[in-house]
Amino acid sequence: MRNYEITLTRKQYAMLEKMLTSDNAGRLARNQPINGYDLFQAVLEEIYDAVESGWSTLETVLEESPEQLDLLRTLTKTVFPDDENYFVRQLGKKFKCKKDFEIIINL
């Protein structure tokens, strides 16, 4: 399993913390590795939640969530340096990730 380290701004870190399950938020706070699959699945679910709950459309989410999408791209760039939109394209689709990895988030 490969480990990736990512450094975020305080604003990005706080946003990510709110997107994660309590277990992974605890790992984030303790600076422990987070399973990459779990991390990206949680972020995608949080961004797409407005569509699933019927409050929005995917097109609106893509237009009105620039900070969340930028965070997703920042995280993705570390794992897929040649395709920062790898996970953005999965919004609203069945989640898939071919790599097995963990991520450590630094502030």
N, C-alpha and C positions, 0 to 999 in steps of 0.2 A: 504494500500500500504506500502510496506516495503522499508526502505532506507538503502543503503549500502555506506560506505565511503571507498575510495581507495586512497592510497598514491602512487604517481608515481615519478620517477626521472625526472629531467628537460628534458632529451632527450625523454622519453616516453610521457611526458606532451606535448612537442612541436609536436611530431608525431601525437598524438591524436587530438590536436587542428587543424592540417591540414586536418584530416579525417572528421571532423564534418561540418555540415551545419553552416552557419553564425549565425543563431539563437542559436544553441547549443554551438557553439564556444564562443558566448557572455556569455552564462550561465556558461560555464567552467571558463572564465576569471573572472566572478563575484562570483565564488565559490557557484553557485546555483545548486540545484538538476537538473539532466538531466534524462528524461524518459529513462528507461533501454531499452525498445524496440527500441526507436529511436537511442540510442547510438550504440547498437550492430548492428542494421541494417545498419547504416552509416559506421561503421568500416568494416563490411563484404563487403559492396558494394565497398568501396575504395580498399580493398585488391583484390577483384575479377574483378575490372574494366579492368585490362589488358587482361583478358580472354574474357570478353564481347566485348571489342573493337577489338579483333582479334590479339592483339600483343603478346599473350602468351597462354600457356595451363595451366590447373589447376595443373598439375604435376610440371611444371616449377615454378609457383607461390609458391607452397608449398616448393620447394627447395630454391628459391632465395629471399624469403621474410621473413627471420628468425626474424628480428626485429619487423616487423608488427605482425607476428604470435605470438611472445612472448608477445607483448603488449595485443593482443587479449586473450591469455591464462591468463595473469595476471588479466585482467578485469573479465574474466569468473570465475576464481578461487574464487573470492569473492562471486559471486552469486551461483555458483555450485561447492562447495569445493571438492566434490568427482569426478568431471568430468571436468577438465580444458579444454578439447577438445570438449565440448558440442557445441560451436559455430563454431569451426574450421571444424567440420564434416558437417556443413551446407553450406560451400562454394560451390556455384554453384547450390544450391537447394533452394526450396521455404523456406524463413525465417520463423521460428516458435519459440515462447518462451511462455511457459506455465505460467510463473510467472509475476506478476505485481509489478514493483519496480522502484525506482529512485536511481541514483548514484550521489554521491558528490565526486569530484576528488580533492585531496589535493596534493600540491607540496611539 
